[in-house]
């Protein structure tokens, strides 16, 4: 690997996603949620994310959902 500063990031991707099946949320677009929270002053809610239920699926979309 050319850039040693990227090693921890790549280690997490290679270990967490395919080996452990653990989804990680790194690309969620939370701008709309932040605007909604700022508009009504409510910053609490239930955040959940579940991958698609695909046999042997790797890196499926996260399907994030917030219930306020």
C-alpha positions in Angstrom: 0.0 0.0 0.0 1.4 3.4 -1.0 -0.2 5.5 1.7 0.3 4.1 5.3 -2.2 6.7 6.7 -5.0 4.8 4.9 -4.2 1.4 6.4 -6.6 1.5 9.4 -9.4 2.6 7.1 -8.8 -0.2 4.6 -8.4 -2.7 7.4 -11.9 -1.8 8.7 -13.4 -2.2 5.3 -11.8 -5.6 4.6 -12.6 -6.9 8.1 -15.9 -5.4 9.0 -17.8 -5.7 5.7 -17.0 -9.0 4.1 -15.5 -11.0 7.0 -17.9 -10.1 9.8 -20.9 -8.9 7.8 -21.1 -5.8 9.9 -22.5 -2.8 7.9 -20.8 0.5 8.5 -22.4 3.8 7.9 -20.0 6.1 6.2 -21.9 7.5 3.3 -25.2 8.4 4.8 -26.7 11.7 3.6 -27.8 13.3 6.9 -28.3 16.9 5.6 -32.1 16.6 5.4 -32.2 15.1 8.9 -30.1 17.9 10.3 -32.4 20.5 8.7 -35.5 18.8 10.1 -34.0 18.7 13.6 -33.0 22.4 13.4 -36.4 23.4 12.2 -38.4 21.7 15.0 -35.7 21.7 17.8 -36.0 17.9 18.3 -32.6 16.2 18.2 -33.6 12.8 19.6 -34.9 9.8 17.7 -34.4 6.2 16.9 -31.8 5.6 14.2 -31.7 2.2 12.6 -30.0 0.7 9.5 -30.4 -2.7 8.0 -28.8 -4.1 4.9 -30.8 -5.8 2.2 -31.6 -9.4 3.0 -29.6 -11.1 0.3 -28.0 -14.5 0.6 -24.2 -14.1 0.4 -24.7 -10.3 -0.2 -21.7 -8.1 0.6 -21.9 -4.3 0.8 -25.6 -3.9 0.2 -27.2 -0.4 0.6 -27.6 0.6 4.3 -31.3 1.6 4.2 -31.0 4.0 7.1 -34.2 5.2 8.9 -34.7 7.7 11.7 -37.9 7.8 13.7 -38.4 11.1 15.6 
